[in-house]
Amino acid sequence: MTADETAALIRRTRTDPERRITFEPERRPGVAGLLSTAALCSGTTPQEFADAIGDGGSSRLKETATEAVNAYLAPHRSRRAELARDPGLADEILRRGNARANAIAEATLDEVRSAMGMRY
C-alpha cells in the first residue's frame, strides 16, 4: 500500500468516543490495535504510546499511528520501488534460488540413496 492508502485504512479503524487514550485490549480492541501497531513501528510500548497521546482522542491516535506506520514502512516502500524499476530482477533471483535449491535437494537425495544402499 502507498502511504495514502495506509492512512485511509488507519482512519477507518473502529475506535470509541472516549477522549482519554488508554491501552485496554479487552475493553477497547480498536484503540489497543492501533496502539500496538504504532508502538511496534516506533519502538515503544503500547502504554507509552497511549500516555504520549493522553487526552488527544481517537483522531490524534490515528494521526500519530499513521505517522509511525508510514515512517516505519518508508524504507521498505523505497526499496520496493527501486526493485520494481528492474522487472527482470525478480525472475533472475527466482532462477538462481531454484538452481541452488535443486542442487541442495539433489545432494540430499544422493546422501539418502547412498545411506539406503540404493546407488544406481
MODELLER restraints for C-alpha pairs under 7 A, 6 or more apart:
rsr = mdl.restraints
at = mdl.atoms
rsr.add(forms.Gaussian(group=physical.xy_distance, feature=features.Distance(at['CA:3:A'], at['CA:70:A']), mean=5.86, stdev=0.5))
rsr.add(forms.Gaussian(group=physical.xy_distance, feature=features.Distance(at['CA:7:A'], at['CA:66:A']), mean=5.54, stdev=0.5))
rsr.add(forms.Gaussian(group=physical.xy_distance, feature=features.Distance(at['CA:10:A'], at['CA:62:A']), mean=6.29, stdev=0.5))
rsr.add(forms.Gaussian(group=physical.xy_distance, feature=features.Distance(at['CA:10:A'], at['CA:66:A']), mean=6.57, stdev=0.5))
rsr.add(forms.Gaussian(group=physical.xy_distance, feature=features.Distance(at['CA:11:A'], at['CA:62:A']), mean=6.13, stdev=0.5))
rsr.add(forms.Gaussian(group=physical.xy_distance, feature=features.Distance(at['CA:13:A'], at['CA:30:A']), mean=6.61, stdev=0.5))
rsr.add(forms.Gaussian(group=physical.xy_distance, feature=features.Distance(at['CA:14:A'], at['CA:30:A']), mean=5.44, stdev=0.5))
rsr.add(forms.Gaussian(group=physical.xy_distance, feature=features.Distance(at['CA:15:A'], at['CA:30:A']), mean=4.90, stdev=0.5))
rsr.add(forms.Gaussian(group=physical.xy_distance, feature=features.Distance(at['CA:15:A'], at['CA:31:A']), mean=5.44, stdev=0.5))
rsr.add(forms.Gaussian(group=physical.xy_distance, feature=features.Distance(at['CA:15:A'], at['CA:58:A']), mean=6.65, stdev=0.5))
rsr.add(forms.Gaussian(group=physical.xy_distance, feature=features.Distance(at['CA:18:A'], at['CA:57:A']), mean=6.84, stdev=0.5))
rsr.add(forms.Gaussian(group=physical.xy_distance, feature=features.Distance(at['CA:19:A'], at['CA:55:A']), mean=5.36, stdev=0.5))
rsr.add(forms.Gaussian(group=physical.xy_distance, feature=features.Distance(at['CA:19:A'], at['CA:56:A']), mean=6.47, stdev=0.5))
rsr.add(forms.Gaussian(group=physical.xy_distance, feature=features.Distance(at['CA:19:A'], at['CA:57:A']), mean=4.27, stdev=0.5))
rsr.add(forms.Gaussian(group=physical.xy_distance, feature=features.Distance(at['CA:19:A'], at['CA:58:A']), mean=6.95, stdev=0.5))
rsr.add(forms.Gaussian(group=physical.xy_distance, feature=features.Distance(at['CA:20:A'], at['CA:54:A']), mean=5.60, stdev=0.5))
rsr.add(forms.Gaussian(group=physical.xy_distance, feature=features.Distance(at['CA:20:A'], at['CA:55:A']), mean=4.23, stdev=0.5))
rsr.add(forms.Gaussian(group=physical.xy_distance, feature=features.Distance(at['CA:20:A'], at['CA:56:A']), mean=6.75, stdev=0.5))
rsr.add(forms.Gaussian(group=physical.xy_distance, feature=features.Distance(at['CA:20:A'], at['CA:57:A']), mean=5.85, stdev=0.5))
rsr.add(forms.Gaussian(group=physical.xy_distance, feature=features.Distance(at['CA:21:A'], at['CA:50:A']), mean=5.50, stdev=0.5))
rsr.add(forms.Gaussian(group=physical.xy_distance, feature=features.Distance(at['CA:21:A'], at['CA:53:A']), mean=6.58, stdev=0.5))
rsr.add(forms.Gaussian(group=physical.xy_distance, feature=features.Distance(at['CA:21:A'], at['CA:54:A']), mean=5.51, stdev=0.5))
rsr.add(forms.Gaussian(group=physical.xy_distance, feature=features.Distance(at['CA:21:A'], at['CA:55:A']), mean=6.19, stdev=0.5))
rsr.add(forms.Gaussian(group=physical.xy_distance, feature=features.Distance(at['CA:21:A'], at['CA:57:A']), mean=6.06, stdev=0.5))
rsr.add(forms.Gaussian(group=physical.xy_distance, feature=features.Distance(at['CA:22:A'], at['CA:50:A']), mean=5.47, stdev=0.5))
rsr.add(forms.Gaussian(group=physical.xy_distance, feature=features.Distance(at['CA:23:A'], at['CA:32:A']), mean=5.34, stdev=0.5))
rsr.add(forms.Gaussian(group=physical.xy_distance, feature=features.Distance(at['CA:23:A'], at['CA:46:A']), mean=6.45, stdev=0.5))
rsr.add(forms.Gaussian(group=physical.xy_distance, feature=features.Distance(at['CA:23:A'], at['CA:47:A']), mean=5.73, stdev=0.5))
rsr.add(forms.Gaussian(group=physical.xy_distance, feature=features.Distance(at['CA:23:A'], at['CA:50:A']), mean=6.35, stdev=0.5))
rsr.add(forms.Gaussian(group=physical.xy_distance, feature=features.Distance(at['CA:24:A'], at['CA:32:A']), mean=6.11, stdev=0.5))
rsr.add(forms.Gaussian(group=physical.xy_distance, feature=features.Distance(at['CA:25:A'], at['CA:32:A']), mean=5.01, stdev=0.5))
rsr.add(forms.Gaussian(group=physical.xy_distance, feature=features.Distance(at['CA:34:A'], at['CA:65:A']), mean=6.48, stdev=0.5))
rsr.add(forms.Gaussian(group=physical.xy_distance, feature=features.Distance(at['CA:35:A'], at['CA:46:A']), mean=4.97, stdev=0.5))
rsr.add(forms.Gaussian(group=physical.xy_distance, feature=features.Distance(at['CA:35:A'], at['CA:49:A']), mean=6.43, stdev=0.5))
rsr.add(forms.Gaussian(group=physical.xy_distance, feature=features.Distance(at['CA:35:A'], at['CA:50:A']), mean=6.66, stdev=0.5))
rsr.add(forms.Gaussian(group=physical.xy_distance, feature=features.Distance(at['CA:36:A'], at['CA:46:A']), mean=5.05, stdev=0.5))
rsr.add(forms.Gaussian(group=physical.xy_distance, feature=features.Distance(at['CA:38:A'], at['CA:65:A']), mean=4.80, stdev=0.5))
rsr.add(forms.Gaussian(group=physical.xy_distance, feature=features.Distance(at['CA:38:A'], at['CA:68:A']), mean=5.59, stdev=0.5))
rsr.add(forms.Gaussian(group=physical.xy_distance, feature=features.Distance(at['CA:38:A'], at['CA:69:A']), mean=6.15, stdev=0.5))
rsr.add(forms.Gaussian(group=physical.xy_distance, feature=features.Distance(at['CA:39:A'], at['CA:45:A']), mean=5.18, stdev=0.5))
rsr.add(forms.Gaussian(group=physical.xy_distance, feature=features.Distance(at['CA:39:A'], at['CA:46:A']), mean=5.18, stdev=0.5))
rsr.add(forms.Gaussian(group=physical.xy_distance, feature=features.Distance(at['CA:39:A'], at['CA:49:A']), mean=6.13, stdev=0.5))
rsr.add(forms.Gaussian(group=physical.xy_distance, feature=features.Distance(at['CA:41:A'], at['CA:68:A']), mean=5.77, stdev=0.5))
rsr.add(forms.Gaussian(group=physical.xy_distance, feature=features.Distance(at['CA:41:A'], at['CA:69:A']), mean=5.68, stdev=0.5))
rsr.add(forms.Gaussian(group=physical.xy_distance, feature=features.Distance(at['CA:41:A'], at['CA:72:A']), mean=5.54, stdev=0.5))
rsr.add(forms.Gaussian(group=physical.xy_distance, feature=features.Distance(at['CA:42:A'], at['CA:68:A']), mean=5.76, stdev=0.5))
rsr.add(forms.Gaussian(group=physical.xy_distance, feature=features.Distance(at['CA:53:A'], at['CA:60:A']), mean=6.91, stdev=0.5))
rsr.add(forms.Gaussian(group=physical.xy_distance, feature=features.Distance(at['CA:53:A'], at['CA:61:A']), mean=6.54, stdev=0.5))
rsr.add(forms.Gaussian(group=physical.xy_distance, feature=features.Distance(at['CA:113:A'], at['CA:119:A']), mean=5.82, stdev=0.5))
